[in-house]
Amino acid sequence: MQRILSIVTKEFIQLRRDRRSLAMVIVIPIVQLTIFGYALSTDIKNVSLVLWDASNTAESRELIESFRHEEFFSIKYYATNYDDVTSLLESGAAKVALVIPPDFSRKLRRGEEAVVQFLADGSDPTVAIQAVSTASSLAQSKGIALVAQSKGGQELAAPLTLQPRVWYNPTMKSAIFYLPGLVGVIVQMLTVMLTAFAVVRERETGTIEQLNVTPLRRGELVVGKLIPYIIIAYIQITLVLTGAVVVFGMPMNGNVALLLALASVFLMFSLGIGLLISTVSRSQFQAMQLSVMVLLPSILLSGFVFPIESMPRVIQWISALLPLTYFLRIVRGIVVKGVGMEYLWGDTIILTIMGVLTIILAASRVRKTLG
């Protein structure tokens, strides 16, 4: 027992001397608990809504106010035609749309059935199901109130009908939402973990000195280390996409070549951040801890599981700093909606800037580490 206690004491002394590892053990759980405690919730709210009021009457404005006062919806866009509505839904800027026809008020006043169209983005079935249910309840309640008001308080069946239509995923299958997202999550997880050990492994095995005496330039060394992982990453993407389509029946509505091309932009960040972790870590344990610290927020705060709109404002700002947030929009846009570059250029530009900056920072750290 005394010998065992001696080993235990030695391990605690080593951990105390390794300030970086000790800080990770204490700080990381506290930071993650604070962020995820506020961010993770199954309550959906602030779903972005695009409105097209072709009636523009007192009755239509009353219906709009009922949606405006409902916490579930957030009216962020106003359209003047179907092209605007379609564009906002396909780009992912809006999740649902409310279309009020020109004859809405006239039919209500005549006691005829007034149909209001409600469009939902089914690529996220959880949001779409609750959105359709909430919108139907609001329309039914408002219809009864309008009829009662026009008939002197007499309760009648409301002639207001909500016509819901679910786009991109009419059957509301959850797999269509999660499977495209898994492409980004799996690729980022594996590439970050693999490259995170690239330099630190050389340091631990003692081969870093051998690299220093070779005629290789620092840039050549960085490129040489990244190329194998780029090849591995594309093999991973191909395997995941093939398995999702063949085994799980995931639809592929867009251009596969475009998806693979834009994946290269996301890989710049994943490989760069992994290499950066490798240069600031003194051991493979530290590299693993830092990798988890990067990957876990990306998975939980990027919209892969929980809608970003439902998160607190501060957490949404953090989500905007995560490259996976933008890559998930790209993947789901191509795979589920079949959209092209005209709807993806904004996310692509942001992702490119993040990737280039990360690669530059990682390369400078490698030069400093090996210099």
C-alpha positions in Angstrom: 0.0 0.0 0.0 2.9 2.4 0.8 4.4 1.8 -2.7 1.0 2.5 -4.3 0.5 5.7 -2.3 4.0 6.8 -3.4 3.0 6.4 -7.0 -0.3 8.3 -6.4 1.6 11.1 -4.7 4.1 11.3 -7.6 1.2 11.6 -10.1 -0.4 14.4 -8.3 3.0 16.2 -8.0 3.5 15.9 -11.8 0.0 17.1 -12.4 0.6 20.1 -10.2 3.8 21.0 -12.0 2.0 20.7 -15.4 0.0 23.9 -15.0 -1.4 23.7 -18.5 -3.0 20.3 -18.0 -4.2 21.2 -14.5 -5.9 24.3 -15.9 -7.6 22.2 -18.6 -8.9 19.8 -16.0 -10.4 22.6 -13.9 -11.3 25.3 -16.3 -12.7 23.4 -19.3 -15.6 21.7 -17.4 -16.6 25.0 -15.8 -16.6 26.9 -19.1 -18.5 24.1 -20.9 -21.1 23.9 -18.1 -21.7 27.6 -18.3 -22.0 27.8 -22.1 -24.1 24.6 -22.6 -26.3 25.3 -19.5 -27.6 28.4 -21.2 -27.5 27.2 -24.8 -29.0 23.7 -24.6 -32.8 23.6 -24.5 -35.5 21.7 -26.3 -37.8 24.8 -26.2 -38.1 26.3 -29.7 -38.7 30.0 -30.1 -37.8 33.0 -32.3 -38.3 30.9 -35.5 -37.5 33.4 -38.3 -40.6 34.1 -40.4 -41.0 35.8 -43.8 -44.3 37.6 -44.3 -46.1 38.4 -47.5 -49.3 40.4 -46.9 -51.0 40.8 -50.3 -54.2 41.9 -48.6 -52.9 44.7 -46.5 -56.2 45.3 -44.7 -57.2 45.7 -41.0 -58.2 42.0 -40.9 -54.8 40.8 -42.3 -52.9 43.1 -39.9 -54.8 41.6 -36.9 -53.8 38.1 -38.0 -50.2 39.3 -38.4 -50.3 40.8 -34.9 -51.3 37.4 -33.4 -48.1 35.9 -35.0 -46.0 38.9 -33.9 -47.0 38.4 -30.3 -46.3 34.7 -30.3 -42.9 34.0 -28.8 -42.4 31.0 -31.1 -42.2 33.2 -34.3 -40.1 36.2 -35.1 -41.1 38.2 -38.2 -37.8 39.1 -39.7 -38.5 39.5 -43.4 -41.2 41.1 -45.5 -41.8 39.8 -49.1 -43.7 41.3 -52.0 -43.9 38.2 -54.2 -43.3 34.4 -54.2 -39.8 34.8 -55.5 -38.8 36.6 -52.3 -40.4 34.0 -50.2 -38.7 31.1 -52.1 -35.3 32.8 -51.9 -35.4 33.3 -48.2 -36.6 29.8 -47.5 -34.0 28.2 -49.8 -31.1 30.3 -48.4 -32.2 29.3 -44.8 -32.6 32.9 -43.7 -36.2 32.2 -42.9 -37.6 28.9 -41.6 -41.3 29.6 -42.2 -43.4 31.9 -44.4 -46.9 33.3 -44.0 -48.7 34.3 -47.2 -52.0 36.2 -47.0 -53.8 36.4 -50.3 -55.3 39.6 -51.8 -58.9 38.5 -51.3 -58.4 37.6 -47.6 -60.5 40.3 -46.1 -63.2 40.3 -48.8 -63.9 36.6 -48.2 -64.0 37.0 -44.4 -66.5 39.8 -44.7 -68.7 37.7 -47.0 -68.5 34.7 -44.6 -66.6 32.7 -47.1 -63.6 30.5 -46.4 -60.4 32.6 -46.5 -57.3 30.5 -47.0 -53.9 31.6 -45.6 -50.8 29.8 -46.8 -48.2 28.7 -44.4 -44.9 27.4 -45.7 -42.3 25.5 -43.5 -38.8 24.5 -44.1 -38.9 20.7 -43.5 -35.1 20.3 -43.5 -35.5 20.7 -39.7 -38.5 18.5 -39.0 -38.6 19.3 -35.3 -39.0 23.0 -36.0 -41.4 22.5 -38.9 -43.8 20.2 -36.9 -44.1 22.7 -34.0 -44.3 25.7 -36.4 -47.2 24.2 -38.3 -49.0 23.2 -35.1 -48.5 26.7 -33.5 -49.6 28.5 -36.7 -52.7 26.4 -37.0 -53.7 27.2 -33.5 -53.1 30.9 -34.0 -55.1 30.9 -37.2 -58.0 29.0 -35.7 -58.2 31.3 -32.6 -57.9 34.5 -34.8 -60.6 33.2 -37.2 -63.1 32.6 -34.4 -62.4 36.1 -33.0 -62.8 37.8 -36.3 -66.1 36.0 -37.0 -67.4 36.8 -33.5 -66.5 40.4 -33.9 -68.2 40.7 -37.3 -71.4 38.9 -36.1 -71.8 40.9 -32.9 -70.2 38.4 -30.6 -72.0 35.4 -31.9 -69.7 32.3 -31.8 -69.5 30.6 -35.2 -67.1 28.3 -36.9 -64.2 30.4 -38.3 -64.0 30.7 -42.1 -60.3 31.2 -41.8 -58.2 28.2 -42.9 -54.5 27.7 -42.6 -53.1 25.8 -45.5 -49.7 24.4 -44.4 -47.1 23.1 -46.9 -43.8 21.6 -45.9 -40.9 22.1 -48.3 -37.8 19.9 -48.9 -38.9 17.2 -46.4 -42.7 16.6 -46.7 -42.5 13.4 -44.7 -40.8 15.1 -41.8 -38.1 12.4 -41.5 -35.5 13.4 -38.9 -32.8 11.5 -40.7 -32.9 14.0 -43.5 -32.0 16.7 -41.0 -29.3 14.8 -39.1 -27.5 12.8 -41.8 -26.2 15.8 -43.9 -25.0 17.4 -40.6 -23.1 14.3 -39.7 -20.9 14.9 -42.8 -19.6 18.1 -41.3 -19.4 16.8 -37.7 -17.5 13.6 -38.5 -15.1 15.3 -40.9 -14.3 18.0 -38.5 -13.9 15.6 -35.6 -11.5 13.3 -37.4 -9.4 15.9 -39.1 -9.0 18.0 -36.0 -8.0 15.0 -33.9 -5.6 13.6 -36.5 -3.7 16.9 -37.1 -3.8 17.9 -33.4 -1.2 15.1 -32.9 1.0 16.0 -35.9 3.7 18.2 -34.3 3.3 17.2 -30.7 3.9 13.6 -31.7 7.1 14.6 -33.4 8.1 16.4 -30.2 7.4 13.5 -27.9 9.2 10.9 -30.1 12.2 13.2 -30.6 12.0 13.3 -34.4 11.4 17.1 -34.4 15.1 17.7 -34.1 15.7 15.6 -37.2 13.1 17.7 -39.1 15.0 20.9 -38.0 18.2 19.8 -39.6 16.6 18.8 -43.0 16.7 21.3 -45.9 12.9 21.5 -45.8 11.5 25.0 -45.5 8.9 25.6 -42.9 6.1 26.2 -45.5 7.0 22.9 -47.3 6.9 21.1 -44.0 3.4 22.5 -43.2 2.1 21.5 -46.7 3.7 18.1 -46.5 2.1 17.4 -43.1 -1.4 18.6 -44.3 -1.6 16.8 -47.7 -2.1 13.3 -46.2 -4.9 14.5 -43.9 -6.6 16.3 -46.8 -6.6 13.0 -48.8 -7.9 11.2 -45.7 -10.6 13.8 -45.1 -11.9 13.4 -48.7 -12.0 9.7 -48.3 -14.0 10.2 -45.1 -16.4 12.6 -46.9 -16.9 10.1 -49.7 -17.5 7.2 -47.3 -20.0 9.2 -45.1 -21.9 10.5 -48.1 -22.1 7.1 -49.8 -23.2 5.4 -46.6 -25.8 8.0 -45.8 -27.3 7.7 -49.3 -27.1 3.9 -49.8 -27.7 2.6 -46.3 -29.9 5.3 -44.8 -31.6 6.6 -47.9 -30.5 10.2 -47.5 -31.6 12.3 -50.6 -28.9 14.0 -52.7 -30.8 16.8 -54.4 -27.9 19.0 -55.2 -24.5 19.0 -57.0 -22.1 16.6 -55.4 -19.1 18.3 -57.1 -20.1 21.6 -55.6 -20.3 20.0 -52.2 -16.9 18.5 -52.5 -15.4 21.8 -53.7 -16.9 23.8 -50.8 -15.8 21.1 -48.4 -12.2 22.1 -49.2 -12.9 25.5 -47.7 -14.1 23.9 -44.4 -11.1 21.6 -44.4 -8.8 24.6 -44.3 -10.2 25.5 -40.9 -10.4 22.0 -39.5 -6.8 21.1 -40.5 -5.5 24.6 -39.5 -7.1 24.4 -36.0 -5.8 20.9 -35.5 -2.3 22.0 -36.5 -2.6 25.0 -34.2 -3.6 22.8 -31.3 -0.6 20.6 -32.0 1.8 23.5 -31.8 0.5 24.9 -28.5 0.3 21.5 -26.8 3.2 19.9 -24.9 1.8 16.4 -24.9 -0.7 14.3 -26.7 -3.0 14.5 -23.6 -3.1 18.3 -23.9 -3.8 18.0 -27.6 -6.7 15.7 -26.9 -8.1 18.0 -24.3 -7.9 21.1 -26.5 -9.4 19.1 -29.4 -12.5 18.2 -27.2 -12.7 21.9 -26.1 -13.0 22.9 -29.8 -15.2 20.1 -31.0 -17.9 19.9 -28.3 -19.1 23.5 -28.7 -19.0 23.1 -32.5 -21.3 20.1 -32.3 -23.8 21.5 -29.8 -23.8 25.2 -30.8 -23.6 25.1 -34.6 -27.3 24.1 -35.2 -26.5 20.4 -35.6 -28.9 19.4 -32.8 -30.5 22.6 -31.5 -31.9 25.5 -33.5 -29.6 28.6 -33.2 -32.6 31.0 -33.1 -33.8 29.5 -29.8 -30.5 30.1 -28.1 -29.7 33.2 -26.0 -28.3 36.1 -27.9 -24.8 35.7 -26.4 -24.7 32.1 -27.4 -25.8 33.0 -30.9 -22.8 35.2 -31.2 -20.6 32.3 -30.2 -22.4 30.1 -32.8 -21.5 32.8 -35.4 -17.8 32.2 -34.7 -18.0 28.5 -35.4 -17.1 27.4 -39.0 -19.3 24.3 -38.6 -22.3 26.6 -38.4 -21.7 27.8 -41.9 -20.7 24.4 -43.3 -23.9 22.8 -42.0 -25.9 25.4 -43.9 -23.9 24.6 -47.0 -24.3 20.8 -46.7 -28.0 20.9 -45.9 -28.6 23.5 -48.6 -27.0 21.3 -51.3 -28.1 17.9 -50.0 -31.7 18.6 -48.9 -32.8 21.7 -50.8 -30.7 21.2 -53.9 -29.6 24.9 -54.0 -26.6 26.3 -55.9 -23.9 28.7 -55.3 -26.3 31.7 -55.6 -27.6 30.9 -52.1 -24.3 29.7 -50.6 -21.8 32.4 -51.5 -22.3 34.3 -48.2 -21.5 31.3 -46.0 -18.7 30.3 -48.3 -17.0 33.7 -48.1 -17.1 33.7 -44.2 -15.8 30.1 -44.2 -13.0 31.0 -46.5 -11.9 33.9 -44.4 -11.9 31.8 -41.2 -10.0 29.0 -43.0 -7.3 31.2 -44.4 -6.7 33.0 -41.1 -6.5 29.8 -39.2 -4.0 28.3 -41.7 -1.8 31.4 -41.5 -1.9 31.4 -37.7 -1.1 27.7 -37.6 1.8 28.0 -40.1 3.3 30.9 -38.1 3.1 28.8 -34.9 4.8 25.8 -36.7 7.6 28.1 -37.8 8.0 29.3 -34.2 7.8 25.8 -32.7 10.3 24.3 -35.2 12.5 27.3 -35.5 
